Amino acid sequence: MKRLIILGGTMGVGKTTVCQALKPFLMTGVFWDGDWAWDMTPFILNDETRELALSNTAFLLNSFLQCSAFHNVLFCWVLHEESILNELLSRLHTKDAEVYWFSLVCSEAALRKRLERDVARRIRTADVIERSLPRLPLYDALPSERIDVSQLTPAETARQIFQLIESGKRR
């Protein structure tokens, strides 16, 4: 049976880095970062681009789920509202897949430090701090498996997620 492994979390919490660290544990797998659906200049957020990002993401995830070469499909996106994931899942062919949903969370201080480091390295713009911090409490209301990464390295987080997947802990 295929596994669809979903990581959510606010901007800067470490989703992409953790997914890269998790890939070697998964052996036959593929990774799609939802941010890639939004990599545009200028960044335009409206109903049309939202639908485009969701449609493209669903198309790719379905393609990966249907490909016999992959046992694991790894996906990360902000996913701060359950309705976003539910809309995406309603478009996916998961009949023959186990779905795992994890939310990466951390303390406000840890998130601020990570974001400030990214801003200093010019990976992000300074406004991300004001956009990301208010989303942290939203993950407490989600029915995902929450993992506090405040004191964890990406490798430790990946190992913990892999152990949860292997033990069957899923949505």
PLY file of the C-alpha trace (Angstrom):
ply
format ascii 1.0
element vertex 171
property float x
property float y
property float z
element edge 170
property int vertex1
property int vertex2
end_header
0.00 0.00 0.00
1.21 3.49 -0.85
1.82 6.09 1.83
0.97 9.77 1.45
2.94 11.63 4.10
1.87 15.23 4.64
3.83 17.78 6.68
2.23 21.09 7.57
3.57 24.00 9.55
3.92 27.73 9.43
6.54 29.44 7.29
10.04 28.92 8.65
9.31 25.97 10.92
11.44 23.65 8.80
9.06 21.62 6.64
11.22 21.49 3.52
14.41 20.72 5.44
12.70 17.95 7.40
11.27 16.46 4.20
14.75 16.40 2.66
16.01 14.62 5.80
13.06 12.19 5.72
13.49 11.11 2.08
16.37 8.65 2.74
14.27 6.82 5.35
11.48 6.26 2.82
13.52 4.42 0.20
11.24 4.53 -2.86
9.60 7.90 -2.69
9.06 11.28 -4.22
8.82 14.73 -2.62
6.62 17.65 -3.65
6.93 20.96 -1.80
3.69 22.93 -2.02
5.71 26.15 -2.04
6.84 25.28 -5.56
3.26 25.84 -6.73
3.56 29.43 -5.48
7.03 30.26 -6.84
6.01 33.26 -8.93
7.15 36.83 -9.46
5.39 38.89 -8.47
3.65 36.81 -5.83
-0.08 37.05 -6.57
-2.55 35.68 -4.06
-6.13 35.62 -5.32
-8.86 33.06 -6.04
-7.43 32.23 -9.46
-3.86 31.59 -8.26
-5.13 29.69 -5.20
-7.10 27.36 -7.47
-4.12 27.01 -9.81
-1.81 26.03 -6.95
-4.35 23.56 -5.56
-5.11 22.03 -8.97
-1.44 21.67 -9.89
-0.62 20.16 -6.52
-3.49 17.68 -6.75
-2.45 16.72 -10.29
1.15 16.05 -9.27
0.28 14.20 -6.07
-2.21 12.01 -7.97
0.43 11.32 -10.61
2.89 10.30 -7.92
0.29 8.16 -6.15
-0.50 6.34 -9.41
3.15 5.76 -10.35
4.29 2.23 -9.53
7.87 3.41 -9.01
7.00 5.16 -5.73
5.83 3.62 -2.48
5.96 6.90 -0.54
4.69 10.33 -1.57
5.99 13.10 0.66
4.30 16.50 0.58
4.66 19.68 2.62
2.61 22.86 2.69
1.65 25.46 5.28
-1.75 23.75 5.91
-2.84 25.98 8.80
-6.52 25.21 8.25
-8.08 21.75 8.11
-10.33 22.89 5.26
-7.29 23.37 3.00
-6.17 19.79 3.53
-9.72 18.48 3.19
-10.11 20.30 -0.14
-6.84 18.84 -1.38
-7.67 15.33 -0.14
-11.06 15.49 -1.87
-9.15 15.79 -5.16
-6.69 12.96 -4.46
-7.00 9.27 -5.28
-6.07 7.87 -1.86
-8.20 4.71 -1.91
-5.06 2.58 -2.02
-2.93 4.83 0.19
-2.38 5.32 3.89
-2.49 9.05 4.71
-0.25 10.46 7.43
-0.62 14.09 8.51
1.94 15.79 10.73
2.14 19.42 11.80
5.52 20.82 12.73
5.27 23.38 15.51
7.76 25.23 17.66
7.96 27.95 20.25
7.52 31.55 19.16
11.13 32.27 20.16
12.47 29.37 18.08
10.39 30.41 15.07
11.47 34.04 15.35
15.14 32.97 15.52
14.78 30.74 12.43
12.99 33.42 10.45
15.46 36.15 11.44
18.30 33.88 10.31
16.55 33.36 6.96
15.98 37.11 6.58
19.67 37.79 7.33
20.64 35.22 4.67
18.15 36.87 2.27
16.18 33.64 1.88
13.04 35.43 3.10
11.82 38.98 3.43
11.31 40.56 6.85
7.51 40.61 6.54
7.44 36.82 6.89
7.86 37.18 10.67
4.56 39.05 11.06
2.83 36.59 8.70
4.21 33.40 10.24
4.05 33.97 14.01
0.24 34.45 14.20
-0.28 31.08 12.49
1.47 29.07 15.20
-1.62 28.70 17.47
-3.76 27.54 14.54
-1.97 24.18 14.50
-3.24 23.38 18.00
-6.78 23.04 16.61
-5.85 20.59 13.84
-6.38 16.82 14.06
-2.84 16.19 12.84
-0.01 14.60 14.77
1.88 17.63 16.15
5.65 17.51 16.53
7.39 20.26 18.47
10.65 20.92 16.63
11.86 23.75 18.89
14.75 21.65 20.20
15.03 19.08 17.41
17.35 19.00 14.44
15.82 18.19 11.05
17.43 14.73 11.22
15.92 14.08 14.67
12.53 15.25 13.45
12.74 13.05 10.35
13.66 10.04 12.49
10.72 10.72 14.82
8.28 11.03 11.89
9.61 7.85 10.33
9.13 5.97 13.62
5.55 7.25 13.85
4.86 6.15 10.27
6.37 2.73 10.88
4.24 2.33 14.01
1.12 3.15 11.98
0.39 6.53 13.61
-1.73 8.36 11.04
-4.63 10.73 10.55
0 1
1 2
2 3
3 4
4 5
5 6
6 7
7 8
8 9
9 10
10 11
11 12
12 13
13 14
14 15
15 16
16 17
17 18
18 19
19 20
20 21
21 22
22 23
23 24
24 25
25 26
26 27
27 28
28 29
29 30
30 31
31 32
32 33
33 34
34 35
35 36
36 37
37 38
38 39
39 40
40 41
41 42
42 43
43 44
44 45
45 46
46 47
47 48
48 49
49 50
50 51
51 52
52 53
53 54
54 55
55 56
56 57
57 58
58 59
59 60
60 61
61 62
62 63
63 64
64 65
65 66
66 67
67 68
68 69
69 70
70 71
71 72
72 73
73 74
74 75
75 76
76 77
77 78
78 79
79 80
80 81
81 82
82 83
83 84
84 85
85 86
86 87
87 88
88 89
89 90
90 91
91 92
92 93
93 94
94 95
95 96
96 97
97 98
98 99
99 100
100 101
101 102
102 103
103 104
104 105
105 106
106 107
107 108
108 109
109 110
110 111
111 112
112 113
113 114
114 115
115 116
116 117
117 118
118 119
119 120
120 121
121 122
122 123
123 124
124 125
125 126
126 127
127 128
128 129
129 130
130 131
131 132
132 133
133 134
134 135
135 136
136 137
137 138
138 139
139 140
140 141
141 142
142 143
143 144
144 145
145 146
146 147
147 148
148 149
149 150
150 151
151 152
152 153
153 154
154 155
155 156
156 157
157 158
158 159
159 160
160 161
161 162
162 163
163 164
164 165
165 166
166 167
167 168
168 169
169 170
